Amino acid sequence: MVPDLVITVNKGLPDECIYLIELKYLTKKDVAHKSREGKQNRLVNKANEEFDNYKSALDFKGRNVKAYAMVFAGPECVYWHLQ
């Protein structure tokens, strides 16, 4: 399991960090439905669970990791959060 996007900066500095970005999508049907918020919350919870798994991977142990969850409805970002 890997995040949708990983950005690393390696300049040899002690405070370097790794950015993990997890992208989730609402379908057009989900966007039009009244329960959009419930579906969106489930996607955010899933992204957070996945972040916990990623952060426990050996490659990220002891590193400064910043994880962003983003939910899109079509081209619009309807939610983003730094974990």
PDB file of N, CA, C and O in Angstrom, chain B, residues numbered from 101:
ATOM      1  N   MET B 101       0.847  -1.169   0.000  1.00  0.00           N
ATOM      2  CA  MET B 101       0.000   0.000   0.000  1.00  0.00           C
ATOM      3  C   MET B 101       0.896   1.236   0.000  1.00  0.00           C
ATOM      4  O   MET B 101       1.794   1.350   0.834  1.00  0.00           O
ATOM      5  N   VAL B 102       0.663   2.140  -0.908  1.00  0.00           N
ATOM      6  CA  VAL B 102       1.444   3.374  -0.993  1.00  0.00           C
ATOM      7  C   VAL B 102       0.507   4.569  -1.120  1.00  0.00           C
ATOM      8  O   VAL B 102      -0.591   4.448  -1.664  1.00  0.00           O
ATOM      9  N   PRO B 103       0.946   5.734  -0.610  1.00  0.00           N
ATOM     10  CA  PRO B 103       0.113   6.930  -0.758  1.00  0.00           C
ATOM     11  C   PRO B 103       0.005   7.324  -2.224  1.00  0.00           C
ATOM     12  O   PRO B 103       0.792   6.879  -3.060  1.00  0.00           O
ATOM     13  N   ASP B 104      -0.976   8.161  -2.521  1.00  0.00           N
ATOM     14  CA  ASP B 104      -1.151   8.626  -3.891  1.00  0.00           C
ATOM     15  C   ASP B 104       0.021   9.469  -4.348  1.00  0.00           C
ATOM     16  O   ASP B 104       0.393   9.435  -5.521  1.00  0.00           O
ATOM     17  N   LEU B 105       0.609  10.231  -3.427  1.00  0.00           N
ATOM     18  CA  LEU B 105       1.717  11.097  -3.789  1.00  0.00           C
ATOM     19  C   LEU B 105       2.656  11.218  -2.594  1.00  0.00           C
ATOM     20  O   LEU B 105       2.213  11.445  -1.469  1.00  0.00           O
ATOM     21  N   VAL B 106       3.957  11.064  -2.845  1.00  0.00           N
ATOM     22  CA  VAL B 106       4.981  11.248  -1.818  1.00  0.00           C
ATOM     23  C   VAL B 106       5.970  12.264  -2.353  1.00  0.00           C
ATOM     24  O   VAL B 106       6.491  12.111  -3.458  1.00  0.00           O
ATOM     25  N   ILE B 107       6.230  13.302  -1.569  1.00  0.00           N
ATOM     26  CA  ILE B 107       7.200  14.318  -1.961  1.00  0.00           C
ATOM     27  C   ILE B 107       8.278  14.343  -0.890  1.00  0.00           C
ATOM     28  O   ILE B 107       7.986  14.529   0.291  1.00  0.00           O
ATOM     29  N   THR B 108       9.509  14.157  -1.303  1.00  0.00           N
ATOM     30  CA  THR B 108      10.627  14.216  -0.365  1.00  0.00           C
ATOM     31  C   THR B 108      11.579  15.323  -0.794  1.00  0.00           C
ATOM     32  O   THR B 108      11.753  15.596  -1.982  1.00  0.00           O
ATOM     33  N   VAL B 109      12.176  15.937   0.181  1.00  0.00           N
ATOM     34  CA  VAL B 109      13.194  16.950  -0.065  1.00  0.00           C
ATOM     35  C   VAL B 109      14.448  16.458   0.632  1.00  0.00           C
ATOM     36  O   VAL B 109      14.424  16.168   1.828  1.00  0.00           O
ATOM     37  N   ASN B 110      15.533  16.363  -0.101  1.00  0.00           N
ATOM     38  CA  ASN B 110      16.758  15.830   0.477  1.00  0.00           C
ATOM     39  C   ASN B 110      17.912  16.784   0.201  1.00  0.00           C
ATOM     40  O   ASN B 110      18.602  16.680  -0.813  1.00  0.00           O
ATOM     41  N   LYS B 111      18.104  17.713   1.127  1.00  0.00           N
ATOM     42  CA  LYS B 111      19.220  18.642   1.020  1.00  0.00           C
ATOM     43  C   LYS B 111      20.235  18.402   2.132  1.00  0.00           C
ATOM     44  O   LYS B 111      21.185  19.169   2.292  1.00  0.00           O
ATOM     45  N   GLY B 112      20.027  17.320   2.907  1.00  0.00           N
ATOM     46  CA  GLY B 112      20.946  16.989   3.981  1.00  0.00           C
ATOM     47  C   GLY B 112      20.710  17.750   5.272  1.00  0.00           C
ATOM     48  O   GLY B 112      21.555  17.731   6.167  1.00  0.00           O
ATOM     49  N   LEU B 113      19.579  18.417   5.376  1.00  0.00           N
ATOM     50  CA  LEU B 113      19.275  19.183   6.581  1.00  0.00           C
ATOM     51  C   LEU B 113      18.558  18.290   7.600  1.00  0.00           C
ATOM     52  O   LEU B 113      17.798  17.404   7.210  1.00  0.00           O
ATOM     53  N   PRO B 114      18.788  18.510   8.893  1.00  0.00           N
ATOM     54  CA  PRO B 114      18.187  17.635   9.910  1.00  0.00           C
ATOM     55  C   PRO B 114      16.668  17.773  10.032  1.00  0.00           C
ATOM     56  O   PRO B 114      16.016  16.859  10.537  1.00  0.00           O
ATOM     57  N   ASP B 115      16.089  18.883   9.587  1.00  0.00           N
ATOM     58  CA  ASP B 115      14.655  19.095   9.751  1.00  0.00           C
ATOM     59  C   ASP B 115      13.858  18.829   8.472  1.00  0.00           C
ATOM     60  O   ASP B 115      12.724  19.291   8.340  1.00  0.00           O
ATOM     61  N   GLU B 116      14.442  18.096   7.544  1.00  0.00           N
ATOM     62  CA  GLU B 116      13.738  17.785   6.295  1.00  0.00           C
ATOM     63  C   GLU B 116      12.490  16.970   6.580  1.00  0.00           C
ATOM     64  O   GLU B 116      12.427  16.228   7.561  1.00  0.00           O
ATOM     65  N   CYS B 117      11.512  17.113   5.724  1.00  0.00           N
ATOM     66  CA  CYS B 117      10.290  16.346   5.930  1.00  0.00           C
ATOM     67  C   CYS B 117       9.845  15.666   4.643  1.00  0.00           C
ATOM     68  O   CYS B 117      10.298  15.985   3.544  1.00  0.00           O
ATOM     69  N   ILE B 118       8.950  14.728   4.829  1.00  0.00           N
ATOM     70  CA  ILE B 118       8.330  13.989   3.736  1.00  0.00           C
ATOM     71  C   ILE B 118       6.859  14.382   3.738  1.00  0.00           C
ATOM     72  O   ILE B 118       6.216  14.401   4.788  1.00  0.00           O
ATOM     73  N   TYR B 119       6.335  14.690   2.573  1.00  0.00           N
ATOM     74  CA  TYR B 119       4.924  15.022   2.434  1.00  0.00           C
ATOM     75  C   TYR B 119       4.204  13.833   1.812  1.00  0.00           C
ATOM     76  O   TYR B 119       4.576  13.361   0.738  1.00  0.00           O
ATOM     77  N   LEU B 120       3.171  13.354   2.496  1.00  0.00           N
ATOM     78  CA  LEU B 120       2.304  12.304   1.963  1.00  0.00           C
ATOM     79  C   LEU B 120       0.978  12.958   1.607  1.00  0.00           C
ATOM     80  O   LEU B 120       0.411  13.702   2.407  1.00  0.00           O
ATOM     81  N   ILE B 121       0.490  12.683   0.416  1.00  0.00           N
ATOM     82  CA  ILE B 121      -0.790  13.251  -0.008  1.00  0.00           C
ATOM     83  C   ILE B 121      -1.694  12.107  -0.450  1.00  0.00           C
ATOM     84  O   ILE B 121      -1.369  11.350  -1.364  1.00  0.00           O
ATOM     85  N   GLU B 122      -2.826  12.002   0.215  1.00  0.00           N
ATOM     86  CA  GLU B 122      -3.802  10.966  -0.102  1.00  0.00           C
ATOM     87  C   GLU B 122      -5.006  11.635  -0.747  1.00  0.00           C
ATOM     88  O   GLU B 122      -5.635  12.510  -0.152  1.00  0.00           O
ATOM     89  N   LEU B 123      -5.322  11.218  -1.967  1.00  0.00           N
ATOM     90  CA  LEU B 123      -6.427  11.794  -2.724  1.00  0.00           C
ATOM     91  C   LEU B 123      -7.622  10.851  -2.702  1.00  0.00           C
ATOM     92  O   LEU B 123      -7.482   9.649  -2.926  1.00  0.00           O
ATOM     93  N   LYS B 124      -8.781  11.401  -2.433  1.00  0.00           N
ATOM     94  CA  LYS B 124     -10.037  10.643  -2.450  1.00  0.00           C
ATOM     95  C   LYS B 124     -11.027  11.396  -3.332  1.00  0.00           C
ATOM     96  O   LYS B 124     -10.931  12.613  -3.487  1.00  0.00           O
ATOM     97  N   TYR B 125     -11.957  10.679  -3.895  1.00  0.00           N
ATOM     98  CA  TYR B 125     -12.890  11.272  -4.854  1.00  0.00           C
ATOM     99  C   TYR B 125     -14.332  10.910  -4.535  1.00  0.00           C
ATOM    100  O   TYR B 125     -14.645   9.767  -4.203  1.00  0.00           O
ATOM    101  N   LEU B 126     -15.202  11.907  -4.642  1.00  0.00           N
ATOM    102  CA  LEU B 126     -16.644  11.688  -4.576  1.00  0.00           C
ATOM    103  C   LEU B 126     -17.147  11.594  -6.015  1.00  0.00           C
ATOM    104  O   LEU B 126     -16.723  12.360  -6.880  1.00  0.00           O
ATOM    105  N   THR B 127     -18.039  10.665  -6.260  1.00  0.00           N
ATOM    106  CA  THR B 127     -18.620  10.545  -7.591  1.00  0.00           C
ATOM    107  C   THR B 127     -19.674  11.635  -7.793  1.00  0.00           C
ATOM    108  O   THR B 127     -20.106  12.269  -6.831  1.00  0.00           O
ATOM    109  N   LYS B 128     -20.081  11.848  -9.029  1.00  0.00           N
ATOM    110  CA  LYS B 128     -21.142  12.828  -9.298  1.00  0.00           C
ATOM    111  C   LYS B 128     -22.409  12.464  -8.546  1.00  0.00           C
ATOM    112  O   LYS B 128     -23.125  13.333  -8.049  1.00  0.00           O
ATOM    113  N   LYS B 129     -22.675  11.167  -8.471  1.00  0.00           N
ATOM    114  CA  LYS B 129     -23.858  10.693  -7.747  1.00  0.00           C
ATOM    115  C   LYS B 129     -23.747  11.040  -6.258  1.00  0.00           C
ATOM    116  O   LYS B 129     -24.724  11.469  -5.643  1.00  0.00           O
ATOM    117  N   ASP B 130     -22.547  10.851  -5.678  1.00  0.00           N
ATOM    118  CA  ASP B 130     -22.343  11.189  -4.269  1.00  0.00           C
ATOM    119  C   ASP B 130     -22.526  12.678  -4.023  1.00  0.00           C
ATOM    120  O   ASP B 130     -23.104  13.074  -3.011  1.00  0.00           O
ATOM    121  N   VAL B 131     -22.042  13.501  -4.936  1.00  0.00           N
ATOM    122  CA  VAL B 131     -22.121  14.949  -4.788  1.00  0.00           C
ATOM    123  C   VAL B 131     -23.570  15.403  -4.792  1.00  0.00           C
ATOM    124  O   VAL B 131     -23.946  16.289  -4.024  1.00  0.00           O
ATOM    125  N   ALA B 132     -24.383  14.809  -5.646  1.00  0.00           N
ATOM    126  CA  ALA B 132     -25.784  15.203  -5.776  1.00  0.00           C
ATOM    127  C   ALA B 132     -26.654  14.673  -4.634  1.00  0.00           C
ATOM    128  O   ALA B 132     -27.731  15.210  -4.375  1.00  0.00           O
ATOM    129  N   HIS B 133     -26.198  13.638  -3.963  1.00  0.00           N
ATOM    130  CA  HIS B 133     -26.993  12.984  -2.925  1.00  0.00           C
ATOM    131  C   HIS B 133     -26.901  13.755  -1.607  1.00  0.00           C
ATOM    132  O   HIS B 133     -25.881  14.375  -1.306  1.00  0.00           O
ATOM    133  N   LYS B 134     -27.970  13.704  -0.838  1.00  0.00           N
ATOM    134  CA  LYS B 134     -28.033  14.409   0.436  1.00  0.00           C
ATOM    135  C   LYS B 134     -27.032  13.875   1.459  1.00  0.00           C
ATOM    136  O   LYS B 134     -26.639  14.593   2.379  1.00  0.00           O
ATOM    137  N   SER B 135     -26.624  12.624   1.302  1.00  0.00           N
ATOM    138  CA  SER B 135     -25.700  12.025   2.271  1.00  0.00           C
ATOM    139  C   SER B 135     -24.241  12.239   1.885  1.00  0.00           C
ATOM    140  O   SER B 135     -23.362  11.482   2.299  1.00  0.00           O
ATOM    141  N   ARG B 136     -23.994  13.272   1.091  1.00  0.00           N
ATOM    142  CA  ARG B 136     -22.623  13.573   0.643  1.00  0.00           C
ATOM    143  C   ARG B 136     -21.662  13.711   1.830  1.00  0.00           C
ATOM    144  O   ARG B 136     -20.545  13.195   1.795  1.00  0.00           O
ATOM    145  N   GLU B 137     -22.104  14.408   2.874  1.00  0.00           N
ATOM    146  CA  GLU B 137     -21.225  14.642   4.020  1.00  0.00           C
ATOM    147  C   GLU B 137     -20.816  13.325   4.683  1.00  0.00           C
ATOM    148  O   GLU B 137     -19.665  13.172   5.092  1.00  0.00           O
ATOM    149  N   GLY B 138     -21.748  12.375   4.792  1.00  0.00           N
ATOM    150  CA  GLY B 138     -21.426  11.075   5.370  1.00  0.00           C
ATOM    151  C   GLY B 138     -20.399  10.332   4.539  1.00  0.00           C
ATOM    152  O   GLY B 138     -19.461   9.751   5.086  1.00  0.00           O
ATOM    153  N   LYS B 139     -20.562  10.343   3.240  1.00  0.00           N
ATOM    154  CA  LYS B 139     -19.616   9.692   2.327  1.00  0.00           C
ATOM    155  C   LYS B 139     -18.257  10.379   2.421  1.00  0.00           C
ATOM    156  O   LYS B 139     -17.220   9.716   2.461  1.00  0.00           O
ATOM    157  N   GLN B 140     -18.268  11.700   2.454  1.00  0.00           N
ATOM    158  CA  GLN B 140     -17.024  12.462   2.564  1.00  0.00           C
ATOM    159  C   GLN B 140     -16.301  12.110   3.864  1.00  0.00           C
ATOM    160  O   GLN B 140     -15.085  11.917   3.859  1.00  0.00           O
ATOM    161  N   ASN B 141     -17.026  12.026   4.967  1.00  0.00           N
ATOM    162  CA  ASN B 141     -16.425  11.668   6.256  1.00  0.00           C
ATOM    163  C   ASN B 141     -15.815  10.275   6.219  1.00  0.00           C
ATOM    164  O   ASN B 141     -14.749  10.053   6.794  1.00  0.00           O
ATOM    165  N   ARG B 142     -16.474   9.334   5.554  1.00  0.00           N
ATOM    166  CA  ARG B 142     -15.924   7.977   5.441  1.00  0.00           C
ATOM    167  C   ARG B 142     -14.621   7.993   4.646  1.00  0.00           C
ATOM    168  O   ARG B 142     -13.673   7.286   4.988  1.00  0.00           O
ATOM    169  N   LEU B 143     -14.574   8.804   3.583  1.00  0.00           N
ATOM    170  CA  LEU B 143     -13.347   8.901   2.792  1.00  0.00           C
ATOM    171  C   LEU B 143     -12.211   9.519   3.609  1.00  0.00           C
ATOM    172  O   LEU B 143     -11.067   9.075   3.517  1.00  0.00           O
ATOM    173  N   VAL B 144     -12.521  10.528   4.398  1.00  0.00           N
ATOM    174  CA  VAL B 144     -11.506  11.154   5.246  1.00  0.00           C
ATOM    175  C   VAL B 144     -11.004  10.158   6.287  1.00  0.00           C
ATOM    176  O   VAL B 144      -9.799  10.075   6.524  1.00  0.00           O
ATOM    177  N   ASN B 145     -11.898   9.407   6.908  1.00  0.00           N
ATOM    178  CA  ASN B 145     -11.493   8.406   7.891  1.00  0.00           C
ATOM    179  C   ASN B 145     -10.608   7.341   7.253  1.00  0.00           C
ATOM    180  O   ASN B 145      -9.622   6.908   7.849  1.00  0.00           O
ATOM    181  N   LYS B 146     -10.961   6.922   6.040  1.00  0.00           N
ATOM    182  CA  LYS B 146     -10.143   5.934   5.340  1.00  0.00           C
ATOM    183  C   LYS B 146      -8.751   6.493   5.052  1.00  0.00           C
ATOM    184  O   LYS B 146      -7.754   5.790   5.221  1.00  0.00           O
ATOM    185  N   ALA B 147      -8.678   7.749   4.620  1.00  0.00           N
ATOM    186  CA  ALA B 147      -7.383   8.379   4.358  1.00  0.00           C
ATOM    187  C   ALA B 147      -6.546   8.429   5.632  1.00  0.00           C
ATOM    188  O   ALA B 147      -5.347   8.152   5.596  1.00  0.00           O
ATOM    189  N   ASN B 148      -7.166   8.779   6.757  1.00  0.00           N
ATOM    190  CA  ASN B 148      -6.439   8.841   8.024  1.00  0.00           C
ATOM    191  C   ASN B 148      -5.926   7.472   8.456  1.00  0.00           C
ATOM    192  O   ASN B 148      -4.812   7.364   8.968  1.00  0.00           O
ATOM    193  N   GLU B 149      -6.719   6.434   8.255  1.00  0.00           N
ATOM    194  CA  GLU B 149      -6.267   5.075   8.557  1.00  0.00           C
ATOM    195  C   GLU B 149      -5.073   4.700   7.687  1.00  0.00           C
ATOM    196  O   GLU B 149      -4.108   4.101   8.162  1.00  0.00           O
ATOM    197  N   GLU B 150      -5.149   5.057   6.414  1.00  0.00           N
ATOM    198  CA  GLU B 150      -4.046   4.757   5.505  1.00  0.00           C
ATOM    199  C   GLU B 150      -2.785   5.511   5.913  1.00  0.00           C
ATOM    200  O   GLU B 150      -1.685   4.967   5.816  1.00  0.00           O
ATOM    201  N   PHE B 151      -2.927   6.767   6.373  1.00  0.00           N
ATOM    202  CA  PHE B 151      -1.771   7.526   6.838  1.00  0.00           C
ATOM    203  C   PHE B 151      -1.094   6.832   8.006  1.00  0.00           C
ATOM    204  O   PHE B 151       0.133   6.758   8.066  1.00  0.00           O
ATOM    205  N   ASP B 152      -1.895   6.324   8.934  1.00  0.00           N
ATOM    206  CA  ASP B 152      -1.320   5.618  10.076  1.00  0.00           C
ATOM    207  C   ASP B 152      -0.490   4.428   9.608  1.00  0.00           C
ATOM    208  O   ASP B 152       0.584   4.163  10.148  1.00  0.00           O
ATOM    209  N   ASN B 153      -0.987   3.715   8.607  1.00  0.00           N
ATOM    210  CA  ASN B 153      -0.234   2.588   8.056  1.00  0.00           C
ATOM    211  C   ASN B 153       1.054   3.060   7.383  1.00  0.00           C
ATOM    212  O   ASN B 153       2.111   2.456   7.567  1.00  0.00           O
ATOM    213  N   TYR B 154       0.965   4.139   6.605  1.00  0.00           N
ATOM    214  CA  TYR B 154       2.148   4.654   5.912  1.00  0.00           C
ATOM    215  C   TYR B 154       3.204   5.108   6.902  1.00  0.00           C
ATOM    216  O   TYR B 154       4.386   4.799   6.749  1.00  0.00           O
ATOM    217  N   LYS B 155       2.771   5.849   7.927  1.00  0.00           N
ATOM    218  CA  LYS B 155       3.718   6.408   8.887  1.00  0.00           C
ATOM    219  C   LYS B 155       4.427   5.328   9.692  1.00  0.00           C
ATOM    220  O   LYS B 155       5.536   5.552  10.179  1.00  0.00           O
ATOM    221  N   SER B 156       3.817   4.178   9.839  1.00  0.00           N
ATOM    222  CA  SER B 156       4.452   3.097  10.586  1.00  0.00           C
ATOM    223  C   SER B 156       5.413   2.288   9.713  1.00  0.00           C
ATOM    224  O   SER B 156       6.106   1.402  10.213  1.00  0.00           O
ATOM    225  N   ALA B 157       5.459   2.582   8.430  1.00  0.00           N
ATOM    226  CA  ALA B 157       6.382   1.881   7.533  1.00  0.00           C
ATOM    227  C   ALA B 157       7.817   2.241   7.904  1.00  0.00           C
ATOM    228  O   ALA B 157       8.092   3.350   8.360  1.00  0.00           O
ATOM    229  N   LEU B 158       8.709   1.308   7.705  1.00  0.00           N
ATOM    230  CA  LEU B 158      10.108   1.518   8.068  1.00  0.00           C
ATOM    231  C   LEU B 158      10.716   2.729   7.375  1.00  0.00           C
ATOM    232  O   LEU B 158      11.542   3.421   7.970  1.00  0.00           O
ATOM    233  N   ASP B 159      10.329   3.001   6.136  1.00  0.00           N
ATOM    234  CA  ASP B 159      10.894   4.130   5.391  1.00  0.00           C
ATOM    235  C   ASP B 159      10.610   5.467   6.049  1.00  0.00           C
ATOM    236  O   ASP B 159      11.351   6.427   5.839  1.00  0.00           O
ATOM    237  N   PHE B 160       9.541   5.547   6.850  1.00  0.00           N
ATOM    238  CA  PHE B 160       9.133   6.821   7.432  1.00  0.00           C
ATOM    239  C   PHE B 160       9.407   6.926   8.924  1.00  0.00           C
ATOM    240  O   PHE B 160       9.211   7.994   9.504  1.00  0.00           O
ATOM    241  N   LYS B 161       9.857   5.847   9.565  1.00  0.00           N
ATOM    242  CA  LYS B 161      10.099   5.877  11.010  1.00  0.00           C
ATOM    243  C   LYS B 161      11.197   6.880  11.337  1.00  0.00           C
ATOM    244  O   LYS B 161      12.255   6.895  10.707  1.00  0.00           O
ATOM    245  N   GLY B 162      10.926   7.710  12.327  1.00  0.00           N
ATOM    246  CA  GLY B 162      11.892   8.696  12.766  1.00  0.00           C
ATOM    247  C   GLY B 162      12.032   9.898  11.850  1.00  0.00           C
ATOM    248  O   GLY B 162      12.901  10.743  12.065  1.00  0.00           O
ATOM    249  N   ARG B 163      11.197   9.985  10.839  1.00  0.00           N
ATOM    250  CA  ARG B 163      11.249  11.099   9.885  1.00  0.00           C
ATOM    251  C   ARG B 163      10.134  12.087  10.184  1.00  0.00           C
ATOM    252  O   ARG B 163       9.119  11.732  10.782  1.00  0.00           O
ATOM    253  N   ASN B 164      10.330  13.313   9.769  1.00  0.00           N
ATOM    254  CA  ASN B 164       9.317  14.350   9.902  1.00  0.00           C
ATOM    255  C   ASN B 164       8.340  14.176   8.737  1.00  0.00           C
ATOM    256  O   ASN B 164       8.657  14.522   7.599  1.00  0.00           O
ATOM    257  N   VAL B 165       7.155  13.642   9.026  1.00  0.00           N
ATOM    258  CA  VAL B 165       6.173  13.338   7.984  1.00  0.00           C
ATOM    259  C   VAL B 165       4.963  14.251   8.136  1.00  0.00           C
ATOM    260  O   VAL B 165       4.384  14.357   9.217  1.00  0.00           O
ATOM    261  N   LYS B 166       4.592  14.902   7.052  1.00  0.00           N
ATOM    262  CA  LYS B 166       3.366  15.704   7.015  1.00  0.00           C
ATOM    263  C   LYS B 166       2.424  15.036   6.026  1.00  0.00           C
ATOM    264  O   LYS B 166       2.777  14.815   4.868  1.00  0.00           O
ATOM    265  N   ALA B 167       1.227  14.717   6.493  1.00  0.00           N
ATOM    266  CA  ALA B 167       0.275  13.971   5.682  1.00  0.00           C
ATOM    267  C   ALA B 167      -0.965  14.816   5.426  1.00  0.00           C
ATOM    268  O   ALA B 167      -1.577  15.346   6.354  1.00  0.00           O
ATOM    269  N   TYR B 168      -1.322  14.932   4.157  1.00  0.00           N
ATOM    270  CA  TYR B 168      -2.501  15.689   3.744  1.00  0.00           C
ATOM    271  C   TYR B 168      -3.538  14.748   3.148  1.00  0.00           C
ATOM    272  O   TYR B 168      -3.220  13.903   2.311  1.00  0.00           O
ATOM    273  N   ALA B 169      -4.779  14.906   3.590  1.00  0.00           N
ATOM    274  CA  ALA B 169      -5.899  14.201   2.978  1.00  0.00           C
ATOM    275  C   ALA B 169      -6.680  15.223   2.166  1.00  0.00           C
ATOM    276  O   ALA B 169      -6.984  16.312   2.654  1.00  0.00           O
ATOM    277  N   MET B 170      -7.004  14.870   0.929  1.00  0.00           N
ATOM    278  CA  MET B 170      -7.765  15.761   0.065  1.00  0.00           C
ATOM    279  C   MET B 170      -8.906  14.978  -0.560  1.00  0.00           C
ATOM    280  O   MET B 170      -8.707  13.872  -1.064  1.00  0.00           O
ATOM    281  N   VAL B 171     -10.112  15.559  -0.526  1.00  0.00           N
ATOM    282  CA  VAL B 171     -11.283  14.942  -1.137  1.00  0.00           C
ATOM    283  C   VAL B 171     -11.758  15.862  -2.253  1.00  0.00           C
ATOM    284  O   VAL B 171     -11.962  17.059  -2.052  1.00  0.00           O
ATOM    285  N   PHE B 172     -11.928  15.278  -3.430  1.00  0.00           N
ATOM    286  CA  PHE B 172     -12.380  16.029  -4.597  1.00  0.00           C
ATOM    287  C   PHE B 172     -13.771  15.593  -5.006  1.00  0.00           C
ATOM    288  O   PHE B 172     -14.121  14.416  -4.922  1.00  0.00           O
ATOM    289  N   ALA B 173     -14.564  16.566  -5.453  1.00  0.00           N
ATOM    290  CA  ALA B 173     -15.859  16.317  -6.081  1.00  0.00           C
ATOM    291  C   ALA B 173     -15.723  16.929  -7.464  1.00  0.00           C
ATOM    292  O   ALA B 173     -15.836  18.144  -7.628  1.00  0.00           O
ATOM    293  N   GLY B 174     -15.483  16.091  -8.450  1.00  0.00           N
ATOM    294  CA  GLY B 174     -15.147  16.597  -9.775  1.00  0.00           C
ATOM    295  C   GLY B 174     -13.809  17.307  -9.675  1.00  0.00           C
ATOM    296  O   GLY B 174     -12.892  16.780  -9.045  1.00  0.00           O
ATOM    297  N   PRO B 175     -13.661  18.487 -10.273  1.00  0.00           N
ATOM    298  CA  PRO B 175     -12.389  19.189 -10.216  1.00  0.00           C
ATOM    299  C   PRO B 175     -12.206  20.017  -8.937  1.00  0.00           C
ATOM    300  O   PRO B 175     -11.138  20.589  -8.717  1.00  0.00           O
ATOM    301  N   GLU B 176     -13.238  20.081  -8.100  1.00  0.00           N
ATOM    302  CA  GLU B 176     -13.200  20.930  -6.913  1.00  0.00           C
ATOM    303  C   GLU B 176     -12.720  20.157  -5.686  1.00  0.00           C
ATOM    304  O   GLU B 176     -13.216  19.069  -5.393  1.00  0.00           O
ATOM    305  N   CYS B 177     -11.750  20.731  -4.973  1.00  0.00           N
ATOM    306  CA  CYS B 177     -11.314  20.154  -3.706  1.00  0.00           C
ATOM    307  C   CYS B 177     -12.308  20.622  -2.642  1.00  0.00           C
ATOM    308  O   CYS B 177     -12.381  21.810  -2.325  1.00  0.00           O
ATOM    309  N   VAL B 178     -13.081  19.662  -2.089  1.00  0.00           N
ATOM    310  CA  VAL B 178     -14.123  20.000  -1.122  1.00  0.00           C
ATOM    311  C   VAL B 178     -13.656  19.818   0.319  1.00  0.00           C
ATOM    312  O   VAL B 178     -14.346  20.218   1.256  1.00  0.00           O
ATOM    313  N   TYR B 179     -12.476  19.208   0.493  1.00  0.00           N
ATOM    314  CA  TYR B 179     -11.940  18.990   1.842  1.00  0.00           C
ATOM    315  C   TYR B 179     -10.446  18.785   1.741  1.00  0.00           C
ATOM    316  O   TYR B 179      -9.970  18.091   0.842  1.00  0.00           O
ATOM    317  N   TRP B 180      -9.707  19.380   2.650  1.00  0.00           N
ATOM    318  CA  TRP B 180      -8.292  19.061   2.807  1.00  0.00           C
ATOM    319  C   TRP B 180      -7.932  19.248   4.273  1.00  0.00           C
ATOM    320  O   TRP B 180      -8.496  20.091   4.970  1.00  0.00           O
ATOM    321  N   HIS B 181      -6.980  18.443   4.718  1.00  0.00           N
ATOM    322  CA  HIS B 181      -6.605  18.481   6.122  1.00  0.00           C
ATOM    323  C   HIS B 181      -5.182  17.982   6.275  1.00  0.00           C
ATOM    324  O   HIS B 181      -4.794  17.000   5.643  1.00  0.00           O
ATOM    325  N   LEU B 182      -4.408  18.648   7.106  1.00  0.00           N
ATOM    326  CA  LEU B 182      -3.077  18.198   7.464  1.00  0.00           C
ATOM    327  C   LEU B 182      -3.205  17.356   8.716  1.00  0.00           C
ATOM    328  O   LEU B 182      -3.702  17.829   9.738  1.00  0.00           O
ATOM    329  N   GLN B 183      -2.762  16.114   8.646  1.00  0.00           N
ATOM    330  CA  GLN B 183      -2.851  15.230   9.811  1.00  0.00           C
ATOM    331  C   GLN B 183      -1.645  15.434  10.682  1.00  0.00           C
ATOM    332  O   GLN B 183      -1.517  14.787  11.721  1.00  0.00           O
TER     333      GLN B 183
END
